[in-house]
Amino acid sequence: MQYEAIKRQDTEVYEAIMGEEIREAEGLELIPSENYVSRAVREANGSVLTNKYSEGYAGRRYYGGQEFTDVVETLAIERAKKLFNCQFANVQPHAGAPANVATYFALLEPGDTIMGMDLSHGGHLTHGHPVTYITKIFNFVRYKMKDVETGEIDYDAMLEVAKKERPKVIMAGFSAYPRELDYAKFAAIGKEVGALVIADMGHISGLIAGKAVKNPFDFGFDVILTTTHKTLRGPRGGMILTRESEEIAKKIDKSVFPGFQGGPIMNTIAAKAVAFEEALHPSFKTYAAQILKNAKAMEEVLRARGVRMITGGTSNHLILADVFGSLGVTGHEAETLLDSVGITLNKNMIADDTRKPMDPSGIRFGTPAITTRGFKEVQSARVAELMVDALEQRADKNKLESIHSEIKELCKAFPVPESFV
Ligand SMILES: *Cc1c(COP(=O)(O)O)cnc(C)c1O
């Protein structure tokens, strides 16, 4: 029996955890930044390592008693380096956003310029959204897509802006962009203007580790930032990888600690080590490839049924659909309606959206979690059909009920697995 002690001691928290267990088991998770971790990852994350303060790095800690924390952190680092083919890894960032901020402070001076993808074209909040404090310290300039129907980035405009604004760092990365970036072009522009090129691969690092998409390090990128809990299927956390420059890696280590964070979350670092070992397993390659196949299967259904997709489709794990333009239902309405039939995804602004962020034109969804459940193309396509059915026939209560039962049946047939190796 799981959660025995919590059950005995604290019914309120116990019931909330059990509620979440059931929600995850019985609903379909299509939020593209979410996944299900193995029981081994959860055990490591729930281990006694949470009791330990380990400020510093392996072999150079501020407190004693580090014989096991050093083992755990070193394992995580060595496995990360192998996974991403690089020479340095900092596995201490508490999450993706802190990894980004620590990196900016490691490599830039206040007032310096960072170039990132426009938020409305798929970029992430940490790449210069005005609501983030980091914009008070650094100057952000943007690049965009040239054509929202194909997703091609406007590299000519990017070079022009870069020449004028002289960014010290160019960020390649996104949280709502369904295509691959042309890393060679980023690297060339960086070289031309003397900027470091950094890839923020929060969403797709699992696809990179599983070799389903390109690795920015193969194109001369200096640094990769990532979360560990999305396609990489590890515990909630962040990580900073450096290809080969010891100078950069040292600056990053200093910036993460003591510059930015206090003690590392060693139980989570142990869970990262376990997840990275899983990702080194050959089955992870199959998993990563299947994520893409499943997204393609959903794309084909949406196209056949006349739903407009930003960039025309997908080359990764996610799809951004213009449900307002195609079906007359807003992103917020679609999110709520699909939630009511057991499908969880999120509303999202589409490129150059005329609607507001809290009720935009689009929905964003993806296949990492359903692929972990064992879905193949057939089931993924069926889910896409059910989604469009629900949105088209949203007034028909009976129809929605029958869709909900079918989703529950699918979930029952594909339980969340306990282990992947
Ligand atoms: C998810 C994500 C982040 C933020 O990660 P958190 O763990 O939520 O802080 C940053 N950048 C990109 C590209 C992401 O996808």
The ligand as a Tripos MOL2 file, in Angstrom:
@<TRIPOS>MOLECULE
LIG
   15    15     1     0     0
SMALL
NO_CHARGES

@<TRIPOS>ATOM
      1 C1          9.0890   24.7700  -19.2350 C.3       1 LIG1
      2 C2         10.0910   25.7140  -19.7670 C.ar      1 LIG1
      3 C3         10.7730   26.6170  -18.9240 C.ar      1 LIG1
      4 C4         10.4370   26.7900  -17.4590 C.3       1 LIG1
      5 O1         10.5800   25.6860  -16.6680 O.3       1 LIG1
      6 P1          9.9640   25.6670  -15.1770 P.3       1 LIG1
      7 O2         10.4710   24.3510  -14.6470 O.co2     1 LIG1
      8 O3          8.5060   25.7480  -15.2930 O.co2     1 LIG1
      9 O4         10.5410   26.8230  -14.4380 O.co2     1 LIG1
     10 C5         11.7220   27.4500  -19.5000 C.ar      1 LIG1
     11 N1         11.9990   27.3990  -20.8170 N.ar      1 LIG1
     12 C6         11.3740   26.5400  -21.6460 C.ar      1 LIG1
     13 C7         11.7140   26.5320  -23.0890 C.3       1 LIG1
     14 C8         10.3940   25.6690  -21.1570 C.ar      1 LIG1
     15 O5          9.7640   24.8540  -21.9840 O.3       1 LIG1
@<TRIPOS>BOND
     1     1     2 1
     2     2     3 ar
     3     2    14 ar
     4     3     4 1
     5     3    10 ar
     6     4     5 1
     7     5     6 1
     8     6     7 2
     9     6     8 1
    10     6     9 1
    11    10    11 ar
    12    11    12 ar
    13    12    13 1
    14    12    14 ar
    15    14    15 1
@<TRIPOS>SUBSTRUCTURE
     1 LIG1         1 GROUP 0 **** ****
